Amino acid sequence: MIDRFWQVLDLDPITWRNIGRFIEVGKYFQAARPGEHGLYVLHDGHQILRAVDSNNQIEREITGQLATTPQALAEELASEGRWDRVHVISKQHLAEVARQAQQPEQRGLSMPAYYHLVYSLLWGDGQGYVTVPPPAGHWNHWTYAGIEHFLAQLGAEAGLALCVFDADALAIGLLAEVHNGQIAYVTTFDAYAAEAKPELNAHGLEHVLKLLEQRGVPAGAALLCSRAAFEDWLVAPDKLASLQHAAVANEAWWWLREPL
């Protein structure tokens, strides 16, 4: 959750390069997975307008009237086994999503809240945009509601830290302040003296917690881990078990304040 008026004091180029892939917002609400062979069928009411697969091949035999429901059509096409996922999309539904998302009252939303709104509008009615198999409803087992709940447990103010290491080098080093469930301030270790950069061990964790306290907000959570542990944690269904496994291998140290 990022506040509309968040401040970025410093973002070193190494950290920026390594977190850049998380700023591609569309990936968090799309149904298609990387590398999937998908079929996209666009219709306008009962008329099929176009059918194209993800290799940009036009499927000319899929045309004419939509004689059944979008769900039934998607299931029928998926049963052919030619595609990993079939998308049946209403042109009218997309237009309505765009109309509602562009209403003046949406301008006051934070960036995460706005994209969560778009997600809800896109998938909400279950018929405007249909896929077989259906969308997962999460990104690598991360959900908007889960992150919102985590931040709410930290109380009105909290400091967060994430440090990911490639061998002894800091690949991602972020310090953030959370105010009322929103990330309001972000910086990196380049804003500090060189000796302020932590190491991947228990002393490094203590050091990071002290830096958070020095910012004048209570430390809420901190994670120091290797890149391998970080990549596993990102995709693991059980996030805590993933960290516990990494801790046994001395590849992760973390601290979490008790919920208020």
Secondary structure, DSSP 8 states (H G I E B T S, - for coil): -EEEEEEE----HHHHHHHGGGG-GGGGT-S--TT--EEEEEEETTEEEEEEETTS-B-TTS-EE--S-HHHHHHHHHTT-S-SEEEEEEHHHHHHHHHHHTSGGGGGS-HHHHHHHHHHHHHTTSSSEEEES---SSBTTB-HHHHHHHHHHT-SEEEEEEEEEETTEEEEEEEEEEETTEEEEEEEGGGS-GGG---SSHHHHHHHHHHHHHTTS-EEEEEEEEHHHHHHHHH-SSHHHHHHHHHHTT-EEEEE----
